[in-house]
Amino acid sequence: MKMKYLLSLTVSCLLAGTVLAQRQIPLYNGPIPNSRPHENKEEQKPNDQVDSLAYKVSQPTLGIFLPEKSKANGTAVIICPGGGYGVLLTKREGSDVARAFTKLGIAAFVLKYRLPSDETMVDRSIGPLQDALEAIRLVRKNAASWGVDPQKIGIMGFSAGGHLAATAGTHYDFLKPLASDSPSARPDFLLLINPVISFRDSFGHLGSRDNLLGKNAPIALVNNFSNELHVTAETPPTFLIHSGNDVVVPVENSIAFYQELRRNKVPAALHIYSKGEHGFLTYPSYEEWFGRCVEWLKAESFLPVK
């Protein structure tokens, strides 16, 4: 298994000079932590709106998208697709975005994280977070091979994937690494697109909460995964985008997180569109909202300004 894993890494490195080189590797080199013995029942299904959906994910992977060496600038983004912790939108909120980043010289990594399940996990509530933190450590560990600056590794998330990214930004030292010499799991920045932030009844996304924590989760567990309650001065710089018309995940999620970032003097920006549905399927355009992410990365010196 170890030799196969190293071979995958080697092949991906050899492909690094190819335009939009892509390789998918297992997230863990060895047993998957917090995993019960189970049959892999993952399903991939097409969808008219989002193109590709992954269900019942229990074997986490990392899709590697590297820019041309002549364009590479050292910045890296780990992308967490959304789907309410019940499914993953792996193309529209995964590989499509990754390819857009590579055009800017940014290395992109699409995380296919485990979907919570009592059948496949000992503790369903921490499985996705384990995968997100391991992805950050893995990219940082292989930074030199993948042309990445270990101090410019961010994490991006859409909807429930935004909750996962925000959890990684507020709980990066919550779980112990698998090895004592593992690099830090703290992301250097967060990009949160119409994110679920809170699980509290007032404005949290209860569907994501039930999928991650199970129904009737104790209040202490709900509060632990309500990320607006865990912002500190050490939370990474954050960019948030939301629609004021979002009827799936209320805009109050982004507002609450932004207010806590401001209160803790963390560099942060929030853009709210007056119109637009959850997921930005029709408005704002991809070029509009993605362009604002890029401009913020430049403003915070995570991207060079030409």
N, C-alpha and C positions, 0 to 999 in steps of 0.2 A: 504493500500500500504506500509506504514511504517513497519507494523508488518511483512508482507511478505518479505520485504527487509532484516530486522533484522534476520528473520529465515534463509534466504539464507546465510547470513554471519555466523551464528552459525553453520550451517551444514558444511560449508567450513572449519571452524576452527576444527570441530570434525574430519574431514577427513585429517587434516594436517599431521598426522603420517603415512598415507598410501603412499606407493610408487606411485609417479606420480599422486597424488590426483588432481582432476580437478573439477572445479565448475564454471558455468557461471552466473554472476549476472548483473542486470541492472547497468549501470554506474551512473545514477542519482537516488537519493532517492526523487522522486517527479517529478514535471514537467521538461521536457527537455528544457533548455534555448535556446532562439533564434529559437524556433520551431513553425511552422505554424500548425494549425489543418490539419491532413492528414490521409489517409489510409496507413497502413503499407504494402508496396508492395515488401518487401525484397525477393530476390530469391537466392537460393543456387544451383549451377550447377557444375557437375564434369568436369574435364579437364584432358586430357591425360598427360600433362607435369607437371602441378602444383596440380593436385588432387582435389582441391576444390576452388570454386570462389563464392564470395558473391557480389550481385548486389543490387543497390537501398537501401542501408542501411540507415535507418532513426531512428532506435532505438539502440543507442550505448550500448555495453555490455563490460564486463571485464571478460575474462577467467582466472581462478586462477589455477596455477600449482605449488604445493608446494613440496619441497623435503622431504625425510625422516628426521625426527627430528635429528637423529644421524649424518646426513650429513650436515644439515643446517649451513651456515656460516654467515647469516645475509644480504648478498648482494641480491638485487632484480633488475630485468630488466623488463621494460614495453616494449612490442614488438608491433611495428606498421607495419603491412603488407603493401606491395606495391600494385600498380595497377593503377597508373596514376590519382588518385583521381576519377576514374570511376568504379573501381571494387576493391575487396580485395582478395589477395591470402592467404587465411586463414590457409592453412595447411603447405605448403612448407616454407612460410615466417611467420608462426604463430605457430601452435601447435607443429610442428616438432622441431622447434628451442627451444620452451619452454621446451619440454621434455629433450632435450640435456642439457639445463641449470640445470634442477633439478638433473640430474646425478652428477653435480658438486657441489651440495648443494646450488644452487642459486634458489631463489623463482622467478618464471616467470609469467608474466601477459600479455595475448594477448588482445590487444585493438581492438575491432571491432568498429571503429570510423565511424561517419556519413559521407556519400558521398555527396558532394555539390549538392544542388538542390534548385532552386527558388520555387519549389512546396512545399518543406518541411521545408525550412529555411527562416527566415526574411533576414539574411545576410549570403549568402552562403560562403563567403570568410573566416569567422571566425569559422564556425561550427566544422571542424576537430580540430582546435587548442583548442577550448573550451573543447573538449573531451579529448585531450591529457593532458591538464593541470589539468582537473578534475581527470583523472586517477592517476596522480602523487600525487595529494592531497589525494585521496582515499587510496592509498597504504601507504602513510605516516601516515594518520590518523589511519589506522588499523595495523600499523607496529608491535605492541606488539602481537596482535592476530595471525598474520601471520608469526611471527618469523623473522621479518625484522629489520635491523638497519636503522633508519630514515635518517642517513647520508650516506647511501650506496644504494640509489635508482637511477638507471640510466634508460635511454630510448634508444631503438634501433629501427632503421627503415631501410627498404629496398626501394630503388628507391623513389617513391613519399612518401612512409612511412618514408624514410630518410629525405625528405623535411619537413615532419611534425615533426619528432624528432628534426631536426635542428632548426625549428621554435620555438619549445618548449624551446630549449636551448638558443635562442636569444631573445625571446619575452615572457619569463615566467611571467613577471609582466605587460604585455600588457593588460590583461583582469582581471577585478575584480573578486574575488571568490564569490560564491553564499552566503557564510556566513562569517560574520566578524571574526570568530574565526577559519577559515580554515587554515590549515598548509601551508607552502610554496609550490609553484608549481615548484620551480627551481630543475631540475634534477641534480644529483651529477656527472653524466658522460653521454657521448653520444657515441653510437656505430652506425656508419653510413655505410651502405653497398650499394655500387654503388648509392649514393644518388643524387637526384635532390636537388641542393642548390639554384640555381639562376633561376629567371624568365625573365632575361634580354635577348634581342634578340641575343646577341653575342654568348652565349653558353648555355643558359637556355633551359629547356624542355618545349616547348610551348604547348604540349598537356596537361601536368599537369597544366600549367598556365591557359589555357582556361577552363579546368574542374573546377578549384578552383575559379577563379576570373570572369569567363565569357569572351566571346570574346570581343576584343577591350577595355580591361580594361585600365583605366587611368594610366599614367606613375607613378604617386605617389603611386598607389596601387601596381603596379608591383614592384617598388623599395622597398616598405614596406615588401614584401614577398620574396625578393632576399636576402637570409640570409647572404651572404658574406658581405653585407653592414651594418650589425648590430652586428658584433662581438665586444665584449668589453673585458676588463680584467676580468669581472665577468662571461663570458661564461664558461660553465663546461668543464673540460678536455674531449678531444675528440679523438676517434680512427676512421680512415676512411680507407675503402678498395674500390678499383676500378680496372677496367680493362682498359688498354690503348687502347684496340680494341673496346670498347663499342661504338656502333653506335646508340644506343637509347638515352642514357644520357652521353654526352661527359665527359671524365675524367677531363676536365677543371673545372667542378663543384667542385670536391673534392680538386683539386689543389688550387683553389681560396679560399676556406674555410680554408684550411690548412695554406696558406700564411697569412691570416688575424689572425688566431689563433697565429701563430708565432709572428706576429707584435705586438700583444697584450700580449705576454708572457704567453699564456695559454698552459698548458701541452697538447701536441698533437702528434699523430703519423699517418703517411700516408703510406699505402702499395699499390703499383700499379703493377698489373700483366701485363706482356707484351702481353699475350694472354688471351682469355676468353670473352664470350658474356655477354650481360646484363642479370643479374640474375644468372650467374654461373651455368647454367643448365648442362654443361658437364665439364668445366674447369674454375677455379681450383676446386678440389674436396671439398666437404663439410668439411671433416676433416682438409684440408689445411687452408681454410680461417677462419673457426670457431676456429681452434687452435690458430691462430694469435690473434683473439679477446681475447681468454682466457689468453694468455701470456701477453697481454697488461694490462688486468685487474689485473694480479698479479704484474706487474711492477709498477702500480699506487696504489698498496695496497688496491684495492677493493676486491681482493681475497687472501686468505692465500697461502703462498709459502711453499709447503711440502718439 
